[in-house]
Amino acid sequence: MTFPGYFVSFEGGDGSGKTTQARLLGEWLGEVTGREVVLTREPGGTPLGAEVRRLVLHGDHVDARAEALLYAADRAHHVASLVRPALARGAVVITDRYLDSSVAYQAGGRELSEEDVENLSLWATHGLLPDVTILLDVDPEVAAARLSGEPDRLERAGQEFHRRARETFLRRAAAEPARWVVIDAAAPLQDVQAQIRVDVAARLDLTPVVEEAAAAAAPELPPATLGEPAELPVDEVDEVGEGGEGAAGPGEQPGADVRGDAVAGDAVAGDAR
């Protein structure tokens, strides 16, 4: 089924900067397209997702298969109650993690069958895939050094676990280049955001819209500067886990319109994976 909206997912290890970059992209897309932008996360984009997050990240030991099933259950509910309705009304949906995280962490990291984990999520979502998936790639040791606070279950899984997850992300990106964009997340925040904007505009066929909006806002600027971010704040370290799968930006609600004038579905504040 084709939707009038756009679906963008962010993937990568904890500490790669997904949450900050997703928020910045959402703010920018809202400005240049005039569309509603829904910023969400997995798990945690719905009240059910917040409960799943608590169980899998902050609860007792969870068997690897049970973990995969819990994430898939949350994803089924998230897509049915929040993502599909937003896409159907023409919104831009940006999710901090989606099914590729399950494949990377539960198949790559936990060493379950990649085919089984992927098919489970495809079944749960009726085959819904993002229009573009942005992989923020960074060495796990570098990413771990960016994290603060008490580590969750997946953050404590060890360097080999996170190395396998990273390799799975990169392998999937190489196998499906039409959907994936790989960004070096070790670069400065502004450079990362600038590259994301260029690639997303191209993948979603928004380049003419972006150039028109940029020219109207700053007609004196030469074309080479179009699409480049102005001074962007160096944000907080934003990852909480998936392993810990994405947290909302400061002051944001999971599933919230980034312009602050709407909240999608039943999404409320709460921990996110």
C-alpha positions in Angstrom: 0.0 0.0 0.0 1.3 3.4 -0.9 0.9 6.3 1.6 0.9 10.0 0.9 3.3 10.5 3.8 7.0 9.8 4.1 8.5 7.2 6.5 12.1 7.7 7.7 14.0 5.5 10.2 17.2 6.1 12.0 19.4 3.2 12.9 22.8 2.7 14.6 24.4 1.8 17.9 23.8 3.4 21.2 25.7 6.7 21.4 25.6 7.3 17.6 23.5 10.4 17.9 20.3 9.1 16.4 17.9 11.0 18.7 19.5 14.4 18.2 19.8 13.9 14.4 16.3 12.7 14.1 14.9 15.7 15.9 17.0 18.1 13.8 15.9 16.5 10.6 12.3 16.6 11.7 12.4 20.3 12.5 14.0 21.0 9.1 11.6 18.9 7.1 8.6 20.5 8.8 10.0 23.9 7.8 10.8 23.2 4.2 7.8 21.0 3.4 5.1 22.5 5.6 4.0 18.9 6.5 3.2 17.6 9.9 6.2 15.8 11.2 5.8 13.0 13.7 8.9 12.0 15.7 8.6 8.6 17.4 10.7 5.7 18.6 10.8 2.0 19.2 9.9 1.0 21.7 8.3 3.8 23.6 6.3 5.5 20.9 3.1 4.3 22.6 2.1 3.5 26.2 2.5 -0.2 25.3 5.9 0.6 24.0 7.0 2.3 27.2 6.0 -0.9 29.1 7.9 -3.1 26.7 11.0 -0.9 27.1 10.8 -1.2 30.9 10.6 -4.9 30.6 13.4 -5.6 28.1 15.9 -2.9 29.1 15.4 -2.5 32.8 13.8 -5.7 34.0 15.2 -9.1 34.8 16.8 -11.5 32.3 14.8 -12.0 29.1 15.4 -15.0 26.8 16.6 -14.0 23.4 13.5 -15.3 21.6 11.2 -13.7 24.1 13.1 -10.5 23.6 12.6 -10.6 19.8 8.9 -11.4 20.3 8.4 -8.5 22.7 10.0 -6.0 20.3 7.9 -7.4 17.4 4.7 -7.1 19.5 5.5 -3.5 20.3 6.3 -2.8 16.6 3.0 -4.3 15.4 1.1 -2.0 17.8 3.2 1.0 17.1 2.7 0.7 13.3 -1.0 0.0 13.6 -1.8 2.7 16.1 0.6 5.5 15.2 2.8 5.1 12.1 0.2 4.0 9.5 -2.4 6.6 10.5 0.2 9.4 10.4 1.4 8.3 7.0 -2.1 8.0 5.7 -2.8 11.6 6.6 0.3 12.7 4.7 2.7 13.3 7.6 6.4 12.7 7.7 7.1 10.0 10.3 10.6 9.8 11.7 11.3 6.9 13.9 14.3 6.4 16.2 14.8 2.6 15.4 12.6 0.2 13.5 12.8 -3.4 12.4 16.4 -3.2 11.3 17.4 -2.8 14.9 15.7 -6.0 15.8 17.6 -7.8 13.1 20.9 -6.2 14.2 20.5 -6.8 17.9 18.4 -9.9 18.3 19.8 -11.7 15.2 23.3 -10.2 15.0 23.9 -9.5 18.6 21.9 -12.4 20.2 22.8 -14.7 17.2 19.3 -15.7 16.4 18.3 -16.5 12.8 18.3 -13.2 10.8 15.6 -14.5 8.5 13.4 -15.5 11.4 13.7 -12.1 13.2 13.2 -10.1 10.0 10.2 -12.2 8.9 8.6 -11.8 12.4 8.7 -8.0 12.1 7.6 -8.0 8.5 4.6 -10.1 9.5 3.9 -7.8 12.5 3.9 -4.7 10.3 2.2 -6.1 7.2 5.5 -5.6 5.4 5.8 -1.8 6.0 9.4 -0.6 5.3 10.7 3.0 5.5 11.2 5.1 2.4 14.7 5.8 3.6 16.8 4.4 6.5 19.6 6.4 7.9 22.4 4.4 9.5 24.6 6.5 11.8 27.7 4.4 11.8 30.3 4.7 14.6 32.8 2.4 16.3 31.1 0.8 19.3 33.9 1.8 21.6 33.6 5.4 20.5 29.8 5.3 20.9 30.1 3.8 24.4 32.3 6.6 25.5 29.5 9.1 24.7 26.9 7.4 27.0 26.2 8.4 30.5 24.1 7.0 33.3 23.5 3.5 34.4 23.8 1.1 31.4 20.7 -1.0 30.5 20.6 -4.7 29.7 21.6 -4.3 26.1 24.3 -1.7 26.8 25.8 -4.3 29.2 25.9 -7.0 26.5 29.6 -6.4 25.7 31.8 -5.2 22.9 31.4 -8.4 20.8 27.7 -8.2 20.9 27.8 -4.6 19.7 30.4 -5.4 17.1 28.1 -8.1 15.6 25.2 -5.7 15.7 27.2 -3.0 13.8 28.3 -5.6 11.2 24.7 -6.6 10.7 23.6 -3.0 10.1 26.4 -2.4 7.6 25.7 -5.7 5.8 22.0 -4.8 5.4 22.8 -1.4 4.2 25.2 -2.7 1.6 22.6 -5.2 0.4 19.8 -2.7 0.0 21.4 0.6 -1.1 18.2 2.0 -2.5 16.7 2.3 1.0 19.8 2.9 3.2 22.0 5.9 3.7 25.2 5.3 5.7 26.6 8.3 7.5 29.9 8.6 9.4 28.5 9.5 12.9 32.1 10.2 14.2 32.0 13.5 12.1 30.9 16.8 13.8 27.2 17.1 14.5 26.7 19.9 11.9 28.4 17.9 9.2 26.3 14.8 10.0 23.1 16.7 9.8 24.1 18.5 6.6 24.7 15.1 4.9 21.5 13.6 6.2 19.5 16.5 4.8 21.1 16.2 1.3 20.6 12.5 1.2 17.0 12.5 2.5 16.0 15.3 0.1 17.4 13.3 -2.8 15.8 10.0 -1.7 12.4 11.5 -1.1 12.6 13.6 -4.3 12.4 16.8 -2.2 15.4 18.6 -3.6 13.3 21.1 -5.7 11.2 21.9 -2.6 14.2 22.3 -0.4 16.0 24.6 -2.9 12.8 26.7 -3.3 12.4 27.0 0.5 16.1 27.8 1.0 16.1 30.4 -1.8 13.0 32.1 -0.3 14.5 32.2 3.1 18.0 33.4 2.1 17.9 34.7 -1.6 21.4 36.2 -1.2 23.0 32.8 -0.5 24.7 31.0 -3.5 23.2 27.6 -4.5 26.1 25.8 -2.9 24.8 26.6 0.6 21.3 25.4 0.0 20.4 22.6 2.4 23.3 23.2 4.7 22.3 23.7 8.3 22.9 27.0 10.1 24.7 26.9 13.4 23.4 23.8 15.1 23.7 23.4 18.8 26.0 20.7 20.1 23.3 18.7 21.8 23.1 16.4 24.8 24.3 12.8 24.6 21.0 11.5 23.6 21.1 7.7 23.6 19.3 5.8 26.3 19.5 2.4 24.9 18.8 -0.3 22.4 20.3 -1.9 22.2 18.3 0.7 24.1 16.5 1.9 21.1 15.9 5.6 20.9 14.9 8.4 23.3 13.0 11.5 22.5 14.8 14.8 22.4 14.7 17.1 25.4 11.2 18.2 26.2 9.6 16.0 23.5 7.0 13.4 23.8 7.2 10.1 22.0 5.1 10.2 18.9 4.9 14.0 19.2 4.7 16.5 16.3 8.0 18.2 16.5 6.4 21.6 16.0 4.7 21.0 19.4 1.1 21.4 18.1 0.0 17.8 17.9 0.6 14.4 19.4 0.1 11.4 17.1 -2.1 8.5 18.2 -2.1 7.7 21.9 1.7 8.4 22.4 2.6 9.7 25.8 5.8 10.4 27.6 7.8 7.4 28.9 11.0 5.5 28.5 11.9 4.3 25.1 14.1 1.4 23.9 
